[in-house]
């Protein structure tokens, strides 16, 4: 039995355990933003319930745990204790035929496009959007040219109204778009900025690497192990991100300039890294070993 995250069907887990059916739990990150800033009572209670559910299954039902990243594994072990049961790390995989550097694209020639792909900027993720805005503004100053921040994700209207830019930076709100449109968007950008702090293993990053889209990011969560040295540059946050302090944007903007100057090199090395580490076939093969012993 493979449990993706958690489940409220504890009775099914009890039945499986009684029948000797092996239970494998696949874990990503945990809810934590609600403990750092107000997100509403309902969101707080739901987040705590989900954390309890995940940790309860991990400790008492799982025969083996698959973590999405090394960061995720270390986070769970630190927060809820290490367990004397087998575990492994399996990164998310990507379809290399769908996400590839060649194909339809609309790469701008008269300005730099910085792409951000997130599910939502609500529920405590407001800081993520403002970090992206600050990064785009400073990059435009560093290169003395126009930067367009293309935002894919659910950003409420009131947040959009609070976003301001310098005269050389602008924003393009895309909202939520079908997943099949992401490959063309990846090819239409110069850089990807993963906005989420402490992301467990964001699909947007591995998809960008497979598309030959270099990544510039802060060294939080799984980003250092995903991007490596070939996929772009990862820089220190420069503040306490666990307390949602504002980052030091300067090093990130400098990294963006360096990557832009060697963009063709990073395009090729990002693709090569994705082929080596994040192919769909590799991920499926690792899950088959865990689940079927193949």
Buried (B, 14 or more C-beta within 10 A) or exposed (E): BEBEBBBEEBEBBEEBBEEEEEBBBBBBBBBBBBEBEEBEEEBBEBBEEBBEBBBBBBEEBBBBBBBBBBBBBEBBBEEBEEBEEEBBBBBBBBEBEBBBBEEEBEEEEEBBBBBBBBBBBBBBBBBBBBBBBBBBBBBBEBBEEBBBBBBBBBBEEEBEEEBEBEEBBBBEEBEEEEEEEBBEBBBBBBBBBBBBBBBBBBBBBBBBBBBBBBBBBBBBBBBBBBBBEBBBBBBEBBEEBEEBEEBBBEBBBBBBBBBBEEBEEBBEBBBBBBBEBBBBEBBEEBBEEBBEEE
